[in-house]
Amino acid sequence: MLPEDSEKGRTLSARDQLLVVIDPVARRTDGESVRIAKDVLGAGAAVRICLPEGPEDFAKALARRGTRRPVVIGDDRALLRAVAALHRERELHSCAVSVVPVGAVQVLSRSLGVPIGAVAAARAVLEGAERRLDLLVDDSDGVVLGTLRIPPVAASASESASGGASGSTSGSTAVDGHPWLRTCQSFVRTLARPSRVASAPGPAPARLRVEADGVLVVDLDQPVEGVSVRPGSDGFAEVEVRPTSVGAAAQALRVRARTITVSGADFRYRADAVVGGPVRTRTWAVRASAWGLMLPR
């Protein structure tokens, strides 16, 4: 029997029943946005709240959701964790995933079209429509929702800004009430800065063999600055290989493929917000319309 909504006096459909999984990082970093999202969702649906303490609890909650629609309150890592868990259970085809982005890392969710802000995102959960999206799956059963990069890019600007602000705050606290000490520290940093900058090595070119649907795109004898792969919307992935430029800028090589294999000396890669590797070879395959995401109509 379907649960009864006593306030509205109506029978709730499966669409109105939600399992809301709140990531522990979101609870610690932005409790106010979490509370707002819970209030909006609770006003429009029958909500069961789950507060996992770690990845295992997170996966168990999704596995025991029954007919309830899964809703994740958290950042890009929480969304990835949810999709990966449902993929491992082979349940992505049977439900649409919803996310209310809360946290510093929201690049992926924004690129997928999820609204910014707890209220707008929660309303999209209740009033939106499911959009089926392509997925990249590698030969270790890992998933990529947005962009794969080899070698991995640095932390996002929001992460870097957050870390920098934290460091500067602790520094000012240590010298409060001692202006002369702050002056000495500034002088020492000024003397030390040039040597640090001069010795910082730049990123070395990578030597990779890249194949798209079995066709060689670039071999080990051609150093590359990077490779990026993004799932499209028609069962093909967009692959871009950027050769290392010598003199004039080298033109990027772009192809579309269903399967991409990368080989070479031990390399790492960044799949959305997660860094993987090192590996010597890895193959990614496109799964067309493999997962659903609730987005505004």
Salt bridges, closest charged atoms under 4 A:
ASP16 OD2 - ARG10 NH1 3.27
ASP23 OD1 - ARG81 NH1 2.79
GLU32 OE2 - ARG35 NH2 2.59
ASP39 OD2 - ARG35 NH1 2.81
GLU53 OE2 - ARG27 NH2 3.16
ASP75 OD2 - ARG77 NH1 3.51
GLU91 OE1 - ARG65 NH2 3.56
GLU130 OE2 - ARG132 NH1 2.61
ASP139 OD1 - ARG282 NE 2.82
ASP141 OD1 - HIS87 NE2 2.78
ASP141 OD2 - ARG90 NH2 3.45
GLU159 OE2 - ARG77 NH2 2.69
GLU159 OE1 - ARG270 NH2 3.96
GLU211 OE2 - ARG209 NE 3.62
ASP219 OD2 - ARG209 NH1 3.09
ASP234 OD2 - ARG256 NH2 2.30
GLU238 OE2 - ARG256 NE 3.27
GLU240 OE2 - ARG242 NH1 3.19
GLU240 OE1 - ARG254 NE 2.86
ASP266 OD1 - ARG280 NE 3.40
